């Protein structure tokens, strides 16, 4: 009879999990207490699972804390639940308790712990765990290998990520997609495209997760031909019909490649538009200096009942900034707290500083920064410094630069930015002082670089570098264009 009751109650709880049937789960919990079965490890684990999967982590933790006997499954359930709810510190504290109990992690324990390490940027713990993976022989488990790879990619440890990727004996689409998106997030777009080519060479097919990553790389690299090729494959495959994420990525890719009209066509032909879609198109208009169109689209979006989030508001403020729409930008900024239920973020403040700085309102911009409710970050002071460079304002530029020197002492671009104010004004003492500081810190100026892809080959041009085989012809063509422009007035 006792075993029958346990089996019945366990079955009820497990049936509650996929349905998130909390009311029935709690009734069953009460029945467990009535029958005096609260310390039965199977029922406790079932309760832990149903509460965790339903997001009731406090209830789950109470069940866990009362367990007299905790099996491996119970530890794994709670660790994974904390991670899935982005409670990374709680997950790692629990994992620390797990280790103190003398337990050894298995292939279910490690993936969420690696995700937690990436979530808080704990590289040292992640490296230690990778050593445990090797010692315990879990390298051949795809789910573990994928989690190690994902950890390194999210922590921008690309050399380690490539090493893990190369040694993986079996790579599924998840692994390839992680590597491609990881390269893209780090700005290594050409590596992402090469990885995509290798994936196709291995006989793998792109899926709905691959396409956005590849389109992001095409946009970042300015490879319009490859982007159009991927777009063609998307159109030909019924698998991608109506995929909103792919549509959003196409809008972004075309805009970054300078084809705003194509972005508009994709936007207009999409059958379903989400908040990301509207935000992406608003941002694209801003990128191309069409702030007026961004404002029209923003109004249209809110008219459809969509409420802008922080990212959308950053996009519209940035659009106003790029187009010098001071009144509209100020009105939107002031409406954030009133209409949208949250306070402006640092990014919103940075956009407003950039807007004021671009049109030469540098004193107002400095006052705006001084009155911020938040602590100004490097992005805010950087926006102010950029305005000072544009309008050659030494006094405020020095204030912004010295705040940046404190926040980012090893960022050479801040020192170079201040020099770019001093140099055209002939301020030799200021120049010498900044350059001496750079030498003291061991900072070097990274030469400016631009590039273009022609027939699949990338041509890079560095400032002051005349090594390109067509340099003479390029300069002659540029001189001809300048003369033609001057003749046309």
N, C-alpha and C positions, 0 to 999 in steps of 0.2 A: 504493500500500500504506500509506504513512504517513498519508494523508488518511483512508483507510478505518479505520485504527486509532483515530485521533482521534475520528471520527464514532461508532464503536462505544463507546468509553469514555465519551464525552460522553452518549450515549443511556442507558448503564447508570446513570451518576450522576444524570441527571435523573429516571429512574424510581425512584431511591432516595428522592427528596425527599418525595413524598406519603406514602411508607410509613415514613419515618424509619428506613430500613434501614442502620443505622450499620455493622454488620459487613461488609456487601457494599460499602458506600462505602469503607471502609478498605482492603478487598482491592483495589478498583479503584484507589485512591490508590497502593497498592504497585505495581500494574501500570503506572501512569503513570510512576513513578520508574524501573522496570525498562526501559521503552521509551525513556527519556530525554526524556520529554515534559513534565517538571515545569514548564517555563517557558512552556508553550503557554497563551496568555491565555484561550482558551475553556474549557480543562480546569481551569485555576486558578479561574475564575469559577464553574464548576459545583461544584468542591470547596467553595468558599466558601459557595455557596448551601446545599448539603446539610448542611454542618456548622452553619451558622447556623440553619437551620430545625429542626435536631435539638437545638438548645440547647447545642451544643459550641462555645462562643464562644472559648475559648482556642485550640482547633484552628483555628477560622475565622480568628482573628487571626494565627496563625502563617502560614497560607496567604497571607493578605493582605500581611503584612510581607515575604514572599519574592517577591511579584509584581514583575517588572521593568517591566511595563506594566499600569497599572490603568485600566480603562475606567470610564465613568460608572456602569455597572451594578454593578461591584464596590464602589464607594464607597457607593452607595445600599443595597446588600444589608447591609453591615456596620453602617451608621448605623441602619437600620431594626431590625436584630436587637438592637442595644444597647438601643434604646428599648423594644422589645417585652418585654425582660427587665428593664425599669425601671433600666437602667444609664445614667441620663441624663447624668451628667458624662462618662462614656466616650464617649457619642454626640456630645456637644458638643465635646469635645477632638478627636475624629476630624473633625468638621465644620470645626473651625478649621484643621486640617491640609489639608483639602479646599480651603478658601479660599486658603490660602497657596500652594497649587499653581497658583493662577490660574484655577481651575475655576469655572464658573458653575452654581449649583443649578438643577435642573429641577423639574417638577411632581411627580416622585417623591421628590426629596430633601427638599423643604420640609415636607410634612405630619409626618413623624416628628421633624424638628427643632423644629417648633412644639410638639409634644407634650412633647419634652424640656424646652423652656423653661417650659412650664406645670408640669411635674413638679418643677422646682427653684425655681419662682417667679421666673425671670429675665425680668422685664418689659421691661427696657431692650433686651435682645437680641431679644425678640419684637417689639418696636416697630420695631427696625431691619430685621428680616426682613419685616415687613409692608410697609415701604417698598420692599424688594426685590421683593416680589410685585407691587406696583403698577408699578414700573419695568420689570420683565420681562414684564408683560402676562399674569400668571397669574390675575388676579382672576376670570376667567370659567370657570376650571377648578373644578368643584364640589368636588372632593376637596381642593383648596388652600383655597378659600373656607371650607369646613367646618372645616378645621384652624385657620385664623385665628380663626374664630368661637369654636371650642372653647377656644383659648388664652385669649382675652379673658374668656370665661365662667368658666373655672377659676381665673383670676387676679382674679375679681370686678371686672373693668373693664366694668361693664354698659353704660355710655354708649357706649364703643367697640364693644362687642358688638352693640348695637342699630344702630349706624351701619353696621357690616359687614352685618348681617342685612337691613337696608332696601335696601342697594345691590346685594344679590345678585339677579341677573336670573332665576335658576332655583333653586327651593328644593325639594329632595326631602324625604322623611320624616325622613332623618337630620338635616338642617338644622333642621327644625321641632322635632324631639325634643331636639336640643341646646339650642335657645333655651328651650324649656319647662322642661327639667331645670335649666338654668343659672339661670333666675329662681327656681326652687324652692330650689336649694342656697343662694342668697343671701338667702332669706327673703322674696322678692317674690312671694308666692303669688297675689295678685290679678293681677299682670302675667302670671304663668304661665297662669292661667285665661283671661285675655283673649287671650293668644297661641294657646291651644288653640281658642278660639272662632274666631279669624281663620283658623287652619289648616283647620277644618271649612268655613268660608266659602269657602276657596280650592278646595274640592272634594277635599281630602286626607282619607284615612280614618285613624283611629287604629290603631296596631299594638301589638304586645306590648311595645315600648319606650316608647310614649306613655303607656299606661295607668298604670304605676307612678308616673310623674312627675306625672300629673294627680291621682291619688289622694293623693300626697304634698302637693300644693298644696291640695286640698280639706281634708285634715286640718289643715294649717298655718293655713288661713284659717277653719277651722270651718264650712265650707260643706257641711253634711250633705246637703242636697237635691241638689247637684251630684254629690256622692260616690255617692249612691244611684242617680242617673241613669246614671253611668258603670258602676256595678255591674250595673244592668239591661242595659246594652249588652253587657257581658262575658258575662252569662248567656245572652243571645240569640244570641251568635256562637260557632260551633263552633271558630273560630280560637284561642280562648283556653281551650279545655277543658284542665283539668289544669295550667295554667301556674302554677308554684309562686311565681314572683316577683310575679305579680298577686295571688295569694291572700295572700301576705305583706303586700302593700301595702294590701289591703282590711282585714286585721286591724288594721294600724296606723292607717288612716284612721278606722275606726269608733271606736277607743279615743280618738283625739285629739278626736273630735267628741262624746265623752261616752257613747258607746253600747257599753259593754263587753260586754253580752249579745250584740250583733251580731258583735263580734269573736270571741267564743266559738263562735258558730254557724258562722262561716267556717272557723275552726280545726278544728272537729269534722267538717266536711263535706269537708275537703281529702283527696284520695286519696293524695297524696304530701307528706310533711313532711321538710324539710331542717333543718339546724342553724339557719338564719336564721329559719325558721318558729317553732321552739321559743323562740328568743331573743326574737323579736318579741312572742310571747304572754306570756312571762315579764315583759318590759318593760311591757306593757300592764297586767298585773295590778299591777305596782309603781306605775305612774302613777296608778292608781285606789285606792292604799292597801291593796291586797289582797296583802300580803306573804306571808301564809300560803299562798294559792293559788299564788303564784310558787314557793315552796319545794316544794310538792307536784308542780308541773309540772317543776321542775328535777330532782327525784328520778326522776320518770317518764321524763324524757328520757335520763338516764344509764342507766336500766334498759333502755332500748331500744338501748344500746350506743353512743350518740353521746357524743363527748368534747367538753366545752365549750371554746370558745376564749376569747380575752381579752375579746371583746365580750359573750359570754354571761355571763361572770363579773362583768363590770361591771353588766350588767342585773340579775343576782340580788342583788348587793351593794347596788345602788341601791334595789331593792325592799325589802330588809331595812331600809335606812335610812329610807325613807318610812313604814315601819310600826313603827319602833322595835324591831326584832328584833335586839338587841345580841348575844346569845349565838350565834344562828344565823349572823349576819354575821361574827363573829370566827372561828367554826369554818370557814366557807367561805374566808375570807381566809387563814387559817393552812394550809389544805389546798392552796393554789395551787401552791406549790413542791413539796410532797410528792407530790401526786397527778397533776398536770397537766404537769409537766416544764418549767415556765418560771417566772421570778420575777414577782411582782406588778408591774404597771405603775403609772404616776402616777395613772391614772384609778381603779385599785383603791384606792390610798392615799387619794385624794380622797373616795371613797365611804365609807371607814372613818372619816375625819375628820368627814364629814357626819353619819354615824350616831352617833358619840360626841357631837358638838356638839348634835344635836337633842335628846338626852335629858339634856343639861346636864353631861356629863362633859368639861368644857372643859380642865381641867388635864391629864387623861389624853390628850385630843386633841392638846394642845400637845406633850406628851411623845412622843406617837406621831409627830408631824411631826419633832421634833428627832432621833428615832432612825431616820428613813427612810434606806434604802440609796441612794435616788435624791435628786437635788436637788429640793426642793419647788417646784412651779410655781404660777402664779397660781390655777389651779383648786383646789389644795390649800389655799392661804392664804384663798381666797375661801370655801371650805367652812367653815373655822374662823371667819372673820369673820361668816358667816351665823349660826352657832351663838351667837356672842357677842351679836349683835343680838337674837336670840330670848330670850336669858337676861340681857340687859343687863349683860354683863361688860366693864367698861371696860379693865381691865389687859391681859387677853389680846386683847381687841378692838384695842387700840392696837398691840400687837405684830404682829398679823395685817395690820392696815391699813398699817402702815409698810413691811412687806415688799411689799405690793401697790403702794404708791406707788413703790417702787424698780423693780418689775417692769413696771408699767403706769402711768407718770407722767401719761399723758394720758387715762386712763380715769376719767371723772367719777363713775361709779357707786360706785367705791371710797371716794371722799371723802364722797359722800352717805351711804353705809352707815355710816361712822364718825359722821357727824352724827346719824344716827338712833339711835345709842347715847347720845350726849351730850344730845340735846334732851329726852327724857322725864325725864332725871336732873337737868335744870336746870344743866348744866355750860356756862355761857355763855362762859367763857374758851376752852374746847376748841372750841366752835362757831365762835367768832370767828376762831380760829387756822386752822381748816380752810377756812372760807369765804374768808379772806384769801389762803390758798395757792391756792385755785381761781381767784380773780380774777387773781393773779399769773401763773398758767399759762393764763389765758384760757379756762377751762372754764366751761360753763354746764350747768345742770340741765335735762335733757330731761323735759318733763312726762309723768306716767304716762298711759297710754292703754289703753282697752279698746274692743272693737267687737263688733257683732253683725250678721249678715246676715239681713234680712227681705225676702222676695219679691224676691230678687236685688239688693237695695240694701243697701250697707254703711253702718251707722250707727256713727260713731266718737264716743267720749266722752273728753275730755281733763280731767285734774285741774284743777279750778277754772274750767272753761269752762262757761258757762250759755247758750251760743248755740243749742243744739238747740231746734227749734220746739216740742217736746213736753216741755221741761224741767219745767214746773210740774206737769204730769200725772204725770211719772215720779217726782218727789219726793213728791207726794201718795200715789201707790201704794206707794212705799217706806215712808213714814210709817205707812200703814195696815198693811203687813206687819209692821213692827216692833211696833206696838201689839198686833196679833193674837198675835204670838209671846210678848209679855210677859204677855198675859191667859191664855195657855195654860201659863204657868209655864216 
